[in-house]
Amino acid sequence: MKKKKVIVSVTNDLFTDQRVRKVCEFLVNNDFEVTLIGRKLPSSHAMPQLPYKTKRFPLLFRKGPLFYATYNLRLFCYLLFHKADILLSNDLDTLLANSWARKFKTNCKLIYDSHELFCETPELIDRPKVQQFWKTIERKYAPKVDVMYTVTESIAEIYRKDYNREVFVARNISDYQKIELVKSRRDLGLPQDNRIVIMQGAGINIQRGAEEMIEAIQLVDNAVLAIVGDGDVVPQLKETVREKGWEDKVLFFDKRPYAELLQFTMLSDIGVSMDKDTNPNYRYALGNKIFDYINSGIPLLVSNLPEIAGIVKKYDIGIVCDTHEVDEIARQLNTLLSDQVRYHQMKENTKKAAADLSWDHEIKVLEKIYLDTE
């Protein structure tokens, strides 16, 4: 039987999007022919060998309205002239092109994976005209997709109420069991004798607590903060660290392939996620890094957001910090690192959490979405 073709689209450069990688691998393992489309930036790394095809558009514009317009036009033209049985639109910024392309295709399903509350991100909530533009697209096209799923039950419930439709939930749980520890701290340029607090991810952006973390780590004895990844606030953080002479306490590592990123995580002592409750998107987030920390067996320090704090409290795998005051963050880190009995109990508890929070469970959701709707 001929394989069904799926064209998956995102607006990033494909290199660090673990959710999309896992979905694409699931599709390949279930005998779909997959092509993943994104964009190519001057700073983009070469793509690793993958079990599916990839294509990245080089574009003149890198951000703003002209980027979204040119990307969606390129994507629409590509989709229009390539056969597909399923179009998988990841996030709202690819939905317009996918929705229009589907109009010209017969027997083609459109599936929408919303990674976040796109219209409630910090980048949009203070720009009402731009926010209204994206909300108009969402209201027009999200109700018309064949299948829709998202990352948390809280976000799904919002979409269900807004659009009166079924919305599945496939969380960003790590498929970590495929990764083995093969590097040492020395190999990665990490200190040998200090405790390591890690903040990781491809979205180290404003209002995610990074500014407070680089200050708080100055008040934590025998510990450094390793920032592994990228985001719009990282250049500012680097400048602050340079100006204040904090280079020995705050270490920056650019975005890495997933397997290498996890080497940093497994060699760390605490994983932090300090997003602020300044918008609904952050409030209901449940990022992949939470599960990376859990599967790496390290306790967490997190802000008091319902999805993330609920997991930390349920399994007793870390501390929920109720404030972003620098002194309090430092106090909580010192408490976690100094109380060895509690620290090791939390490390032990991550094993139970990892066993329960398995990517295998999310695969069952994907099976319902992609296999039951064939």
Summary of the structure (lengths in Angstrom):
residues: 374
radius of gyration: 20.8
end to end distance: 13.7
largest distance: 63.5
contacts: 1221
relative contact order: 0.11
helix: 47%
strand: 18%
